[in-house]
Amino acid sequence: MDKDRVQGTIDELVGSTKRQVGELTGNPFTQVEGAAQQIKGKIENAIGELKDAGEERKAKLVHDHNLM
């Protein structure tokens, strides 16, 4: 698992918590900050997934063509 996916998951969870705290306390700044962190986490997750897919594809090509 790529480190971006791990960081993305953390950012999504922390962002979600911040957003909910902002909703409960009526603090729109915290809500927006949390939503932004959630989006950042989703982007990091997507980047990590692309990296993982690329590594899997590379490993399959090496294996299929006995390149190593």
Distance bins in CASP14 RR format, pairs under 12 A and 6 or more apart:
PFRMAT RR
TARGET T0000
AUTHOR 0000-0000-0000
RMODE 2
METHOD distances of the structure
MODEL  1
1 7 0 0 0 0 0 1 0 0 0 0 0
1 8 0 0 0 0 0 1 0 0 0 0 0
1 9 0 0 0 0 1 0 0 0 0 0 0
1 45 0 0 0 0 0 1 0 0 0 0 0
1 48 0 0 0 0 1 0 0 0 0 0 0
1 49 0 0 0 0 1 0 0 0 0 0 0
1 51 0 0 0 0 1 0 0 0 0 0 0
1 52 1 0 0 1 0 0 0 0 0 0 0
1 53 0 0 0 0 0 1 0 0 0 0 0
1 55 0 0 0 0 0 1 0 0 0 0 0
1 56 0 0 0 0 0 1 0 0 0 0 0
2 8 0 0 0 0 1 0 0 0 0 0 0
2 9 0 0 0 0 0 1 0 0 0 0 0
2 44 0 0 0 0 1 0 0 0 0 0 0
2 45 0 0 0 0 1 0 0 0 0 0 0
2 46 0 0 0 0 0 1 0 0 0 0 0
2 47 1 0 0 1 0 0 0 0 0 0 0
2 48 1 1 0 0 0 0 0 0 0 0 0
2 49 1 0 0 1 0 0 0 0 0 0 0
2 50 0 0 0 0 1 0 0 0 0 0 0
2 51 1 0 1 0 0 0 0 0 0 0 0
2 52 1 0 1 0 0 0 0 0 0 0 0
2 53 0 0 0 0 1 0 0 0 0 0 0
2 54 0 0 0 0 1 0 0 0 0 0 0
2 55 1 0 0 1 0 0 0 0 0 0 0
2 56 0 0 0 0 0 1 0 0 0 0 0
3 9 0 0 0 0 0 1 0 0 0 0 0
3 10 0 0 0 0 0 1 0 0 0 0 0
3 44 0 0 0 0 1 0 0 0 0 0 0
3 45 0 0 0 0 0 1 0 0 0 0 0
3 47 0 0 0 0 0 1 0 0 0 0 0
3 48 0 0 0 0 1 0 0 0 0 0 0
3 51 0 0 0 0 1 0 0 0 0 0 0
3 52 0 0 0 0 0 1 0 0 0 0 0
4 10 0 0 0 0 0 1 0 0 0 0 0
4 11 0 0 0 0 0 1 0 0 0 0 0
4 40 0 0 0 0 0 1 0 0 0 0 0
4 41 0 0 0 0 1 0 0 0 0 0 0
4 42 0 0 0 0 0 1 0 0 0 0 0
4 43 0 0 0 0 1 0 0 0 0 0 0
4 44 1 0 1 0 0 0 0 0 0 0 0
4 45 1 0 0 1 0 0 0 0 0 0 0
4 46 0 0 0 0 1 0 0 0 0 0 0
4 47 1 0 1 0 0 0 0 0 0 0 0
4 48 1 1 0 0 0 0 0 0 0 0 0
4 49 0 0 0 0 1 0 0 0 0 0 0
4 50 0 0 0 0 1 0 0 0 0 0 0
4 51 1 0 0 1 0 0 0 0 0 0 0
4 52 0 0 0 0 1 0 0 0 0 0 0
5 11 0 0 0 0 0 1 0 0 0 0 0
5 12 0 0 0 0 0 1 0 0 0 0 0
5 41 0 0 0 0 1 0 0 0 0 0 0
5 42 0 0 0 0 0 1 0 0 0 0 0
5 43 0 0 0 0 0 1 0 0 0 0 0
5 44 1 0 0 1 0 0 0 0 0 0 0
5 45 1 0 1 0 0 0 0 0 0 0 0
5 46 0 0 0 0 1 0 0 0 0 0 0
5 47 0 0 0 0 1 0 0 0 0 0 0
5 48 1 0 1 0 0 0 0 0 0 0 0
5 49 1 0 0 1 0 0 0 0 0 0 0
5 50 0 0 0 0 0 1 0 0 0 0 0
5 51 0 0 0 0 1 0 0 0 0 0 0
5 52 1 0 0 1 0 0 0 0 0 0 0
5 53 0 0 0 0 0 1 0 0 0 0 0
5 55 0 0 0 0 0 1 0 0 0 0 0
6 12 0 0 0 0 0 1 0 0 0 0 0
6 13 0 0 0 0 0 1 0 0 0 0 0
6 41 0 0 0 0 0 1 0 0 0 0 0
6 44 0 0 0 0 1 0 0 0 0 0 0
6 45 0 0 0 0 1 0 0 0 0 0 0
6 47 0 0 0 0 0 1 0 0 0 0 0
6 48 0 0 0 0 1 0 0 0 0 0 0
6 49 0 0 0 0 0 1 0 0 0 0 0
6 51 0 0 0 0 0 1 0 0 0 0 0
6 52 0 0 0 0 0 1 0 0 0 0 0
7 13 0 0 0 0 0 1 0 0 0 0 0
7 14 0 0 0 0 0 1 0 0 0 0 0
7 37 0 0 0 0 0 1 0 0 0 0 0
7 40 0 0 0 0 1 0 0 0 0 0 0
7 41 1 0 0 1 0 0 0 0 0 0 0
7 42 0 0 0 0 0 1 0 0 0 0 0
7 43 0 0 0 0 0 1 0 0 0 0 0
7 44 1 0 1 0 0 0 0 0 0 0 0
7 45 0 0 0 0 1 0 0 0 0 0 0
7 47 0 0 0 0 1 0 0 0 0 0 0
7 48 0 0 0 0 1 0 0 0 0 0 0
8 14 0 0 0 0 1 0 0 0 0 0 0
8 15 0 0 0 0 0 1 0 0 0 0 0
8 16 0 0 0 0 0 1 0 0 0 0 0
8 37 0 0 0 0 1 0 0 0 0 0 0
8 38 0 0 0 0 1 0 0 0 0 0 0
8 39 0 0 0 0 0 1 0 0 0 0 0
8 40 1 0 0 1 0 0 0 0 0 0 0
8 41 1 1 0 0 0 0 0 0 0 0 0
8 42 1 0 0 1 0 0 0 0 0 0 0
8 43 1 0 0 1 0 0 0 0 0 0 0
8 44 1 1 0 0 0 0 0 0 0 0 0
8 45 1 0 1 0 0 0 0 0 0 0 0
8 46 0 0 0 0 1 0 0 0 0 0 0
8 47 0 0 0 0 1 0 0 0 0 0 0
8 48 0 0 0 0 1 0 0 0 0 0 0
8 49 0 0 0 0 0 1 0 0 0 0 0
9 15 0 0 0 0 0 1 0 0 0 0 0
9 16 0 0 0 0 0 1 0 0 0 0 0
9 37 0 0 0 0 0 1 0 0 0 0 0
9 38 0 0 0 0 0 1 0 0 0 0 0
9 40 0 0 0 0 0 1 0 0 0 0 0
9 41 1 0 0 1 0 0 0 0 0 0 0
9 42 0 0 0 0 1 0 0 0 0 0 0
9 44 0 0 0 0 1 0 0 0 0 0 0
9 45 1 0 0 1 0 0 0 0 0 0 0
9 46 0 0 0 0 0 1 0 0 0 0 0
9 48 0 0 0 0 0 1 0 0 0 0 0
9 49 0 0 0 0 0 1 0 0 0 0 0
10 16 0 0 0 0 0 1 0 0 0 0 0
10 17 0 0 0 0 0 1 0 0 0 0 0
10 37 0 0 0 0 1 0 0 0 0 0 0
10 38 0 0 0 0 0 1 0 0 0 0 0
10 40 0 0 0 0 0 1 0 0 0 0 0
10 41 1 0 0 1 0 0 0 0 0 0 0
10 44 0 0 0 0 1 0 0 0 0 0 0
10 45 0 0 0 0 0 1 0 0 0 0 0
11 17 0 0 0 0 0 1 0 0 0 0 0
11 18 0 0 0 0 0 1 0 0 0 0 0
11 19 0 0 0 0 0 1 0 0 0 0 0
11 33 0 0 0 0 0 1 0 0 0 0 0
11 34 0 0 0 0 1 0 0 0 0 0 0
11 35 0 0 0 0 0 1 0 0 0 0 0
11 36 0 0 0 0 1 0 0 0 0 0 0
11 37 1 0 1 0 0 0 0 0 0 0 0
11 38 1 0 0 1 0 0 0 0 0 0 0
11 39 0 0 0 0 1 0 0 0 0 0 0
11 40 1 0 1 0 0 0 0 0 0 0 0
11 41 1 1 0 0 0 0 0 0 0 0 0
11 42 0 0 0 0 1 0 0 0 0 0 0
11 43 0 0 0 0 1 0 0 0 0 0 0
11 44 1 0 0 1 0 0 0 0 0 0 0
11 45 0 0 0 0 1 0 0 0 0 0 0
11 47 0 0 0 0 0 1 0 0 0 0 0
12 18 0 0 0 0 0 1 0 0 0 0 0
12 19 0 0 0 0 0 1 0 0 0 0 0
12 34 0 0 0 0 1 0 0 0 0 0 0
12 35 0 0 0 0 0 1 0 0 0 0 0
12 36 0 0 0 0 0 1 0 0 0 0 0
12 37 1 0 0 1 0 0 0 0 0 0 0
12 38 1 0 1 0 0 0 0 0 0 0 0
12 39 0 0 0 0 1 0 0 0 0 0 0
12 40 0 0 0 0 1 0 0 0 0 0 0
12 41 1 0 1 0 0 0 0 0 0 0 0
12 42 1 0 0 1 0 0 0 0 0 0 0
12 43 0 0 0 0 0 1 0 0 0 0 0
12 44 0 0 0 0 1 0 0 0 0 0 0
12 45 1 0 0 1 0 0 0 0 0 0 0
12 46 0 0 0 0 0 1 0 0 0 0 0
13 19 0 0 0 0 0 1 0 0 0 0 0
13 20 0 0 0 0 0 1 0 0 0 0 0
13 34 0 0 0 0 0 1 0 0 0 0 0
13 37 0 0 0 0 1 0 0 0 0 0 0
13 38 0 0 0 0 1 0 0 0 0 0 0
13 40 0 0 0 0 0 1 0 0 0 0 0
13 41 0 0 0 0 1 0 0 0 0 0 0
13 42 0 0 0 0 0 1 0 0 0 0 0
13 45 0 0 0 0 0 1 0 0 0 0 0
14 20 0 0 0 0 0 1 0 0 0 0 0
14 21 0 0 0 0 0 1 0 0 0 0 0
14 30 0 0 0 0 0 1 0 0 0 0 0
14 33 0 0 0 0 0 1 0 0 0 0 0
14 34 1 0 0 1 0 0 0 0 0 0 0
14 35 0 0 0 0 0 1 0 0 0 0 0
14 36 0 0 0 0 0 1 0 0 0 0 0
14 37 1 0 1 0 0 0 0 0 0 0 0
14 38 0 0 0 0 1 0 0 0 0 0 0
14 40 0 0 0 0 1 0 0 0 0 0 0
14 41 0 0 0 0 1 0 0 0 0 0 0
15 21 0 0 0 0 1 0 0 0 0 0 0
15 22 0 0 0 0 0 1 0 0 0 0 0
15 23 0 0 0 0 0 1 0 0 0 0 0
15 30 0 0 0 0 1 0 0 0 0 0 0
15 31 0 0 0 0 1 0 0 0 0 0 0
15 32 0 0 0 0 0 1 0 0 0 0 0
15 33 1 0 0 1 0 0 0 0 0 0 0
15 34 1 1 0 0 0 0 0 0 0 0 0
15 35 1 0 0 1 0 0 0 0 0 0 0
15 36 1 0 0 1 0 0 0 0 0 0 0
15 37 1 1 0 0 0 0 0 0 0 0 0
15 38 1 0 1 0 0 0 0 0 0 0 0
15 39 0 0 0 0 1 0 0 0 0 0 0
15 40 0 0 0 0 1 0 0 0 0 0 0
15 41 0 0 0 0 1 0 0 0 0 0 0
15 42 0 0 0 0 0 1 0 0 0 0 0
16 22 0 0 0 0 0 1 0 0 0 0 0
16 23 0 0 0 0 0 1 0 0 0 0 0
16 30 0 0 0 0 0 1 0 0 0 0 0
16 31 0 0 0 0 0 1 0 0 0 0 0
16 33 0 0 0 0 0 1 0 0 0 0 0
16 34 1 0 0 1 0 0 0 0 0 0 0
16 35 0 0 0 0 1 0 0 0 0 0 0
16 36 0 0 0 0 0 1 0 0 0 0 0
16 37 0 0 0 0 1 0 0 0 0 0 0
16 38 1 0 1 0 0 0 0 0 0 0 0
16 39 0 0 0 0 0 1 0 0 0 0 0
16 40 0 0 0 0 0 1 0 0 0 0 0
16 41 0 0 0 0 0 1 0 0 0 0 0
16 42 0 0 0 0 0 1 0 0 0 0 0
17 23 0 0 0 0 0 1 0 0 0 0 0
17 24 0 0 0 0 0 1 0 0 0 0 0
17 30 0 0 0 0 1 0 0 0 0 0 0
17 31 0 0 0 0 0 1 0 0 0 0 0
17 33 0 0 0 0 0 1 0 0 0 0 0
17 34 1 0 0 1 0 0 0 0 0 0 0
17 35 0 0 0 0 0 1 0 0 0 0 0
17 37 0 0 0 0 1 0 0 0 0 0 0
17 38 0 0 0 0 1 0 0 0 0 0 0
18 24 0 0 0 0 0 1 0 0 0 0 0
18 25 0 0 0 0 0 1 0 0 0 0 0
18 27 0 0 0 0 1 0 0 0 0 0 0
18 28 0 0 0 0 0 1 0 0 0 0 0
18 29 0 0 0 0 1 0 0 0 0 0 0
18 30 1 0 1 0 0 0 0 0 0 0 0
18 31 1 0 0 1 0 0 0 0 0 0 0
18 32 0 0 0 0 1 0 0 0 0 0 0
18 33 1 0 1 0 0 0 0 0 0 0 0
18 34 1 1 0 0 0 0 0 0 0 0 0
18 35 0 0 0 0 1 0 0 0 0 0 0
18 36 0 0 0 0 1 0 0 0 0 0 0
18 37 1 0 0 1 0 0 0 0 0 0 0
18 38 0 0 0 0 1 0 0 0 0 0 0
18 40 0 0 0 0 0 1 0 0 0 0 0
19 25 0 0 0 0 0 1 0 0 0 0 0
19 26 0 0 0 0 0 1 0 0 0 0 0
19 27 0 0 0 0 0 1 0 0 0 0 0
19 28 0 0 0 0 0 1 0 0 0 0 0
19 29 0 0 0 0 0 1 0 0 0 0 0
19 30 1 0 0 1 0 0 0 0 0 0 0
19 31 1 0 1 0 0 0 0 0 0 0 0
19 32 0 0 0 0 1 0 0 0 0 0 0
19 33 1 0 0 1 0 0 0 0 0 0 0
19 34 1 0 1 0 0 0 0 0 0 0 0
19 35 1 0 1 0 0 0 0 0 0 0 0
19 36 0 0 0 0 1 0 0 0 0 0 0
19 37 0 0 0 0 1 0 0 0 0 0 0
19 38 1 0 0 1 0 0 0 0 0 0 0
19 39 0 0 0 0 0 1 0 0 0 0 0
20 26 0 0 0 0 0 1 0 0 0 0 0
20 27 0 0 0 0 0 1 0 0 0 0 0
20 30 0 0 0 0 1 0 0 0 0 0 0
20 31 0 0 0 0 1 0 0 0 0 0 0
20 33 0 0 0 0 0 1 0 0 0 0 0
20 34 0 0 0 0 1 0 0 0 0 0 0
20 35 0 0 0 0 0 1 0 0 0 0 0
20 38 0 0 0 0 0 1 0 0 0 0 0
21 27 1 0 0 1 0 0 0 0 0 0 0
21 28 0 0 0 0 0 1 0 0 0 0 0
21 29 0 0 0 0 0 1 0 0 0 0 0
21 30 1 0 1 0 0 0 0 0 0 0 0
21 31 0 0 0 0 1 0 0 0 0 0 0
21 33 0 0 0 0 1 0 0 0 0 0 0
21 34 0 0 0 0 1 0 0 0 0 0 0
21 37 0 0 0 0 0 1 0 0 0 0 0
22 28 1 0 0 1 0 0 0 0 0 0 0
22 29 0 0 0 0 1 0 0 0 0 0 0
22 30 1 1 0 0 0 0 0 0 0 0 0
22 31 1 0 1 0 0 0 0 0 0 0 0
22 32 0 0 0 0 1 0 0 0 0 0 0
22 33 0 0 0 0 1 0 0 0 0 0 0
22 34 1 0 0 1 0 0 0 0 0 0 0
22 35 0 0 0 0 1 0 0 0 0 0 0
23 29 0 0 0 0 0 1 0 0 0 0 0
23 30 0 0 0 0 1 0 0 0 0 0 0
23 31 1 0 1 0 0 0 0 0 0 0 0
23 32 0 0 0 0 0 1 0 0 0 0 0
23 34 0 0 0 0 0 1 0 0 0 0 0
23 35 0 0 0 0 0 1 0 0 0 0 0
24 30 0 0 0 0 1 0 0 0 0 0 0
24 31 0 0 0 0 1 0 0 0 0 0 0
25 31 0 0 0 0 1 0 0 0 0 0 0
26 32 0 0 0 0 0 1 0 0 0 0 0
27 33 0 0 0 0 1 0 0 0 0 0 0
27 34 0 0 0 0 0 1 0 0 0 0 0
28 34 0 0 0 0 0 1 0 0 0 0 0
28 35 0 0 0 0 0 1 0 0 0 0 0
29 35 0 0 0 0 0 1 0 0 0 0 0
29 36 0 0 0 0 0 1 0 0 0 0 0
30 36 0 0 0 0 0 1 0 0 0 0 0
30 37 0 0 0 0 0 1 0 0 0 0 0
31 37 0 0 0 0 0 1 0 0 0 0 0
31 38 0 0 0 0 0 1 0 0 0 0 0
32 38 0 0 0 0 0 1 0 0 0 0 0
32 39 0 0 0 0 0 1 0 0 0 0 0
33 39 0 0 0 0 0 1 0 0 0 0 0
33 40 0 0 0 0 0 1 0 0 0 0 0
34 40 0 0 0 0 1 0 0 0 0 0 0
34 41 0 0 0 0 0 1 0 0 0 0 0
35 41 0 0 0 0 0 1 0 0 0 0 0
35 42 0 0 0 0 0 1 0 0 0 0 0
36 42 0 0 0 0 0 1 0 0 0 0 0
36 43 0 0 0 0 0 1 0 0 0 0 0
37 43 0 0 0 0 0 1 0 0 0 0 0
37 44 0 0 0 0 0 1 0 0 0 0 0
38 44 0 0 0 0 0 1 0 0 0 0 0
38 45 0 0 0 0 0 1 0 0 0 0 0
39 45 0 0 0 0 0 1 0 0 0 0 0
39 46 0 0 0 0 0 1 0 0 0 0 0
40 46 0 0 0 0 0 1 0 0 0 0 0
40 47 0 0 0 0 0 1 0 0 0 0 0
41 47 0 0 0 0 1 0 0 0 0 0 0
41 48 0 0 0 0 0 1 0 0 0 0 0
41 49 0 0 0 0 0 1 0 0 0 0 0
42 48 0 0 0 0 0 1 0 0 0 0 0
42 49 0 0 0 0 0 1 0 0 0 0 0
43 49 0 0 0 0 0 1 0 0 0 0 0
43 50 0 0 0 0 0 1 0 0 0 0 0
44 50 0 0 0 0 0 1 0 0 0 0 0
44 51 0 0 0 0 0 1 0 0 0 0 0
45 51 0 0 0 0 0 1 0 0 0 0 0
45 52 0 0 0 0 0 1 0 0 0 0 0
46 52 0 0 0 0 0 1 0 0 0 0 0
46 53 0 0 0 0 0 1 0 0 0 0 0
47 53 0 0 0 0 0 1 0 0 0 0 0
47 54 0 0 0 0 0 1 0 0 0 0 0
48 54 0 0 0 0 1 0 0 0 0 0 0
48 55 0 0 0 0 1 0 0 0 0 0 0
48 56 0 0 0 0 0 1 0 0 0 0 0
49 55 0 0 0 0 0 1 0 0 0 0 0
49 56 0 0 0 0 0 1 0 0 0 0 0
50 56 0 0 0 0 0 1 0 0 0 0 0
50 57 0 0 0 0 0 1 0 0 0 0 0
51 57 0 0 0 0 0 1 0 0 0 0 0
51 58 0 0 0 0 0 1 0 0 0 0 0
52 58 0 0 0 0 0 1 0 0 0 0 0
52 59 0 0 0 0 0 1 0 0 0 0 0
53 59 0 0 0 0 0 1 0 0 0 0 0
53 60 0 0 0 0 0 1 0 0 0 0 0
54 60 0 0 0 0 1 0 0 0 0 0 0
54 61 0 0 0 0 1 0 0 0 0 0 0
54 62 0 0 0 0 0 1 0 0 0 0 0
55 61 0 0 0 0 0 1 0 0 0 0 0
55 62 0 0 0 0 0 1 0 0 0 0 0
56 62 0 0 0 0 0 1 0 0 0 0 0
56 63 0 0 0 0 0 1 0 0 0 0 0
57 63 0 0 0 0 0 1 0 0 0 0 0
57 64 0 0 0 0 0 1 0 0 0 0 0
58 64 0 0 0 0 0 1 0 0 0 0 0
58 65 0 0 0 0 0 1 0 0 0 0 0
58 67 0 0 0 0 1 0 0 0 0 0 0
58 68 0 0 0 0 0 1 0 0 0 0 0
59 65 0 0 0 0 0 1 0 0 0 0 0
59 67 0 0 0 0 0 1 0 0 0 0 0
59 68 0 0 0 0 1 0 0 0 0 0 0
60 67 0 0 0 0 0 1 0 0 0 0 0
61 67 1 0 0 1 0 0 0 0 0 0 0
61 68 0 0 0 0 0 1 0 0 0 0 0
62 68 1 0 1 0 0 0 0 0 0 0 0
END
